[in-house]
Amino acid sequence: MTNATQNPNEAGQHLTDDTEYRIERLRHRLAHGEIAELGLRIEARANAVIVSGTVATSECREEIVHLVQEELAGLPVRLDVTVAPAPVDAKPLVEEL
């Protein structure tokens, strides 16, 4: 897997016949898994699978990276997933009882 600044073709990897199937499995796991992430864009391009979007937390991003590595292992991937900045007036997520 590569970051947005790296060339996905450097490792000599290429997309396979089952790339679309694997992308759909990743989408399903993201949507129906613990993180329930629907806001990412995942698409096969000529030389790589592009995963892009913005998520709420760095923990969510880390889980996405893990799932991408599992589902798209062996494929060139360009990961461009960023963490949304917290609003200036954001209060801590603490539940008062």
N, C-alpha and C positions, 0 to 999 in steps of 0.2 A: 504494500500500500504506500502511496506517496502523499506528501503534502502538496498544497496548491503550487508551491514553488518548484517542485521537482518534476522531471520528465518521466511519465509513466512507461515509456518505451525503453528506458535504460537497461532494465532487467531482461529484456527480450520477451516479455509476456504479451499475450494477445487475448482477445475476446474469443469465447468458445461458442459452440452451437447451443449450449444450455444456459447462456448468460441471462437471457430474459427470464427463464424459469427461476434462476437463482436470485435475480433482482426481486421477483414477486415474492419469493420465500422471505427475503429480507424485509420487504414492505409489510408482510403479514406479521412477522415477529415484532417489528417496531410498533405496529398498530395494536396488536393484541397482547403484547408482553407487559411486563411490569411497568415500563416507562410510558406506554401508550402514546407514542410520538407519531403524529400525523403530519407535521409541518415540514418534513424533509422532502427534497426533490432528489429522486434517484433515477438516472437514465444512462443508457449505454450510448456512448459516442463512438466515433471511428476507432480510437486507440485506447479507450479506458471507460470505466464506469465512473460517473460523476455523482458524488453524494454531497449535497449542499443544503444549507438552511441555517436557521438560528434556533437554539434551544435555551431553556431557562437557566440551567445550572451546568457547572463543569462536571458534576457527577453524571448527569444525563448524557453529556458529550462523551464521557469515558465509556459508558455502557454502549452507546452507539458505535464507537470505535471497536469495541469488543465484538459486537454482533456483526459488523461489517467484515472484520477479520475472519470470523467463523464462516459466514455465508458466502463470501466472495474470495476465499483463499485461492491463490494461484492466478487471480485476475489482476490486471493493472487497475488501480483505483485511485482517483483523485478525490481527497476528502477536504471539503471546504465547509465545515460545520463550525459555527461560532457561537459563543455564549452571549446572550443578551445582557447588556449592562443593567444593573439594578437602578430603579428610579431613585432620584435624589431624596424624595420624601418617603421612601420605602421603610416600613416598620419591620422589625424582626418577626419571623414566623413562629410566634409563641401563642399557644392556646391558653387563655385564662379560664380557670375553672371556678 
